[in-house]
Amino acid sequence: MTRTAHHPHPTPSFPVYCLDWADDDTLILGGGGGASRSGIQNKLKVCKVTKDGKSVKYLSEYTLSNEEDAPMTLAVDRNSKQLITGVNGSSSLVKEGKNEHCRVYSYSDEKVDFVKGQKTIQAEWSDDYPYQKLTSLSPSSKLLVIGTTDDKVTLLHYPSLNIAVPSFQTDSELVDLDWGGEDGDWLIVTTTKSILLYHVISQEEETEKPKLELKQTIYTPSLDITPVAFRSAKFSRNPLTPLTIHAVLNATKSSKRGAPRKSFVVSFGLVSEPSKAPLTKEEIKTSQEKPTPGGQEEKEASLGKWDVISRREVGGKPVTVFDVSDDGKLLAYGCSDLSIGILDSKTLAPLLKILHAHSFPPTALKFNSSASLLVSASADNTIRVIVVPPSFGGGE
């Protein structure tokens, strides 16, 4: 494997839980101490990262109330220079039913400002009140999907934040959300048990509800006769290669006492043409729209049969974070053994591994748009900037 430069940067009194790139050298961080009296403030920060990864300069920030939660998820709309995050309000606001947890902020080098918010969580206040943990903006920037810790998924119009499709419950723990497909109108909803592929048909007018139809389900494969659970799943971003879903699976228990709990990166590819059969009873049951009689619409919208086309064991402990480069050529993962790794997306060959990237397991991980830099974060009050060697082929 190749060696490369990588640099840790302290984030004093600021545990980072989410991050995304505003452009190729502008990074946005979110984190803090949550609703507590720890003295650790909850913030959103904008910073500039040099190409060699040696310098991180903070430009602007937004300080949230210590009665609010820390931001745990982040997505960036680069065209409008806005970020979307999830922050629960104070307990008093939650009890009053005014918890607009899905929030939009504008950002620049000079300041970060609140724009608007929306409430989707309907639960009553409790010590384990849900929070927004997943946020993904569609390629068209017209729809936003969010996931909460009560395992519910909601589609919103963007930038209005009006509810597009009401919240629906998943069958098990929700772990990831992602958009993809040739036209960017396929939505992956990943739970520990399965990958659910929804076809999203947007309407011209926001007043018309988008059609959200469950078309296919991919269940956890058998890997070394070890029970596994999905941790993440994302579409390949490369339009020039066959449609692929890259996923992380963690063993739910050791194969024997004292043995490591293995983690895997698996690629699913289309191995056959779309089936002419209508949806299964289970898919019909969980679909958000009633299927067309005879299954004609399902046949036309189905992508085909998915199967494992490659797999790679990447660790002896669970993977916590995962990312795919914008060009689809590189995969990155962060493991609870404190390591960060990069794989070739086509072969899953290991290209780089940093054994002790953080003192605590990584909480966030993201390539910049050119895949020349990879940044990881942790609750250990550091981020690490990794220079991705040009020989890896990212961004070409």
N, C-alpha and C positions, 0 to 999 in steps of 0.2 A: 504493500500500500504506500501511497505517496505521503511525504511530509509536507506541511505547509505552515505558514505563519498564523498564529491565533493569539488573541490578546484579551485578557480579562479586564473589565472596567467596573470599578465599584459604583454602586448606587446607594450611597449612605442613607440608612434609615428608610429604605424604599425597596421592599420586596416586590419584584416584578412578576405579575401573573399573566400578562397578555402583551402582545406587541404586533405591529404591522408596519410596512414600509409605505410612506407617502410618495416617495420617488426613489430613485436608485441610491441616493445617499442621505435621505431624510427618514428617520426612524421615529415611530410613536410608541411610547411605553405606557402601560397602565398597571396600577398596583397600589399597595399601601397596607395599613394595619386593620382595615375593616371597621366595623362599628364597635369601637373599644376605647378604653382610656389609656392605651399603651403609649400614646404620644406620637405614634407613627402615622403620619398624615396619608390620606388617600389622594392620589394625584393622577393626572394625565400629563405626560411630558413629551415635548417635541425636541429632537436632537439631530445634529449633523454628524455623520460618520465618514471619516476619510477613507479613500480607496484602499489604503494599506492596512486599515483596521486599527491603527495605533492611537487614533484620537476620536473621542466622542465628546462633542460640545453641546451643552444644553442651550436651547434657544428660547423656549417659552413653556409655560405649564399652566395647568388649571388645578386648583386645590379644592377638593370636595370636603364636605363636612365629616367630622369624625363620628357623627351619628348615622352616617350612611355606610353602605358596603363599599369595599374596594372594587374597582373594575376588574372583572375576571375574563372578559372576552372583548375582542376588538376586530372591527372591519373598517376599511378605509375606502371612501369614494374619492378617487384621485382627481376626477374631472371637476367636481364641485368643491374640492378641498374640505371635505367633511368626514368625520369619523363617527362610527356607530358603536356604542358600547352598552353594557348592562350594569346598572347601578341601582340597587334597592334604596329607597328613601329611608328616612328615620322611622322608627317603630310607630311614632305618633301618626305620621302620614300614611303608613300601611294600614293602621287601624281605622283611619278615616276614609280608606278606599281611594287614596290619591297617590298611589305609588306608581308614578310613570317611570318604570325601570328601564325601558328601552329608550335610550337617549341619543340624540344627534348633537354633535359639537362641530363648530367650524374651527379650523386651525390655520395658523400661519407661523412664520418665523418670529413674529412679534407677540402673538397672543392666541389663547384658546378660549372660545366663547360657547356657552350653552345656546342651542337653537330651539329644540323642541323635544318632547318626550311622549311616550305612549305606554299604556298599561295593558298587559295581556294576562298576568297572573291573577286568578280569582280566589285564591286560597285565603282562609282566615289567618290572622296573625298567630304565630306560634314560635317556639324557640328554633324550630327547623323549617321556618318559612322558606319557600323556594326562591331561587335566584336565577338570573339569566346566565347560562354558561357557554352558549354557542351562538354565533352570529355569522351569517354569510350573505353577501350581496350578490345578486344574479349578474351574469356578464352584461346584460342590457342595462343594469342599474335601475331597473323599474320595479323589481321585487326584492324583498328582504325576508330571509327566513331566520327565525330565532328558536332556540331550544332552552328549556328551563329544567331545573333539577327535579321537578316532579314528573319528568319524562313526557313533557308536552311540546308539540311543535306548532308554531304559528307563522303564517305568511302575512306580510304587510306590504302595502304599496309603498314605494319609495320615490320621492323624498317626503311624501305627506305623512307617512306612518299610519295611514288608515288601515284597518284590518281588511285584508284581502280574502283570507280563508281562516275561519275561526280555529282556535286551538284544538288539536286532536291528540289523543293519548297513544303512546307507543306500547308495544307488547312487553318490553323489558327495558333495562336501563339505557337511556339515550346517551350516545358517546360522540357522535360527529354529524355534521351537515355539510354538504358540498353541492355545487352546481357544475354541470358539464354537458357533454354531448355535442354533436356537430353544430347545433344552433343555440347551445347553452340553455336549452329548455328542459333538461333532465335534472331532477333533484335526487340526491342520495340522502336517505335518512338511515343512519347506522345505529343499531342497538348492539348490545353485547351478543345477542343471538343471531342477528341477521342484518343484511344490507337490503333496504327497501328502495326500489327504483320507481320514482314517480315521474310521469310526464305532465309538465305544467304548460297549459295553453293559455297564454295571456290574451286579454281582450283589448280592443282599441281604447275603450273608455274605462276610466278607473271605477266608474259606478257599476260596471259589469264585473261579476265575480269570476276570477280565473278558474279554469278547470284543472283540478288536481286529481290525477288518476294513477292508482298503484298498478303498475304493469308487470313487474317481476320482483322476485325475492331470491336472494342468494343467502344460503345458510352456511354456518361455520363448517369448513371442511375438516376432514380427519388428518391430523398432522402427528406422526409418530405415536399413534394410538393414545395421544394425550388430549384430554378435554381442553378446548381453547375458547376464548371469547374475543370478539372484535373490540379493538380499542380505537381504531380510526379507519376511514376509507375515503379516498379522493380519486376523482377522475384524472387521467393523464391530461396535461394541457397541450400536448403537441398535436395539431390538426393534421400533420402529415403522416402520422402513424396510426395503425388500427386502434379503435377505441379500447381503452384499458382502464381498469379500476385497480389502484394500488391500495392495499389494506395492511393493517397491523393486527396481529392476533397474539394474545398473551395466554399462556397456559393458566388454567384456573386452579390447578394443583400440581404438585410434583409427581413424577411418575413413580417415585418411591421415596421413603423417608430420607431426608437429608439431600436429596437430589435438587438441582436448580429448577426454578420455574421458568421454562424457556419462553422466549419471545421470537416471533417470526414476522417477516415482511413477505407478503404474498401478492402476486399479480393475477388478476382475473381477466381473461380475454374472451372474445366471442368465438365459439368453436363451431357454430352452425347457424344457418339462416333462421329468421323468425319463424316460430311455429304457427301453423294454421289453426291450432286449437284455441278455443276461448280461454279466458282466465279460469284458474282453479277456484273452488269454492272459498278457500281461505283468502285468495287475492280479491275476490268479489266482496267478501265480508269486510275486509279492511280498506277497500277502495273508498275514496271520498265522493265519487260520482258513480251512479248506476251505469254499468257497461251497456254498450249498444247491443241490442238483440242479435244473437248469432255470432257475437264476438268479432265482427268485422273491424271495428275501430281498434280493438286490442291487437289484431293481427298486423294492422298497418303501423301501429305505433311501437310494437315490440321491437327490441334490438336484436334478439336472437338468444341462443343458449350460452350461458357463461360457465366457464370452468377454470380451474387453476392452471396457469400456463408456466409459472415459475414461482419458486419459493426460496427463502433464505433464512436460516436461523441467525439471529443477530445478537442474542444475549441470553444470560442465565437468570435475568430478572425482568420484570415487566417493562415494556416501553411506555413512556408517559406522554410524549409529544411526537408529531409527525408532520412532514411538509413535502410538497412536490414543487419543483421549480416551474416557473411560468412557461418555459419551453418544453417541459415534460421530460427532460433528459436526466434529471437528477432527483433522488429521493434523500431526505434527511430524517433522522430519528434521534430522539433523546431517551435514554434508558434510566431506570431507577438505580442502576449500578453506577450512575453519575457520568456515564460516557455519552458522547455525541458521535454519530456516524453518518457517512454519505455513501450511497449506493448508486450504481448505474441502473437507470430505470428499466432498460431493456433486458439486461442479463441478471440484474440484482447482484452483480459482482461488487464486493466492498472496495471502495476507492480511498476512504479515509476514516480513521477512528481516533478520537481523542479520549483517553481513558479516564481522566479525572477533570472534567470540564467545570464541575461545580461541587460545592460541599453538600448540597441537597439535590434531590432529583429535579431535572429540568421542568419548568412550568410552561414554557413557550419557546417556539422555534420557527424561524421564517427566513427563506431566501429573499434577497432583493430581486427586482425585476430582471436584471441581467444575469442573475445567478453568479455574480462575482463575489458576493459576500453572503455569509450565513450568520445570523445572530441567534443565540440561545439565551434564555433567562432562567432565573431560579429565585426561590425565596431566601437564598443566602446573601441577598443584597449585591448581586453581581450580574452583569451581562457579559457574554463572551462573543467577540467578533472573530469569525473565521474567514480567512481569505481563501476563496475557492480557486484552485489552480486552473488556468485556462485549458490545460490538457484534458480536464474532465469533460470539456465540450459544452458546458452550460452557457447559454446566452449567444451561441453561435448562430 
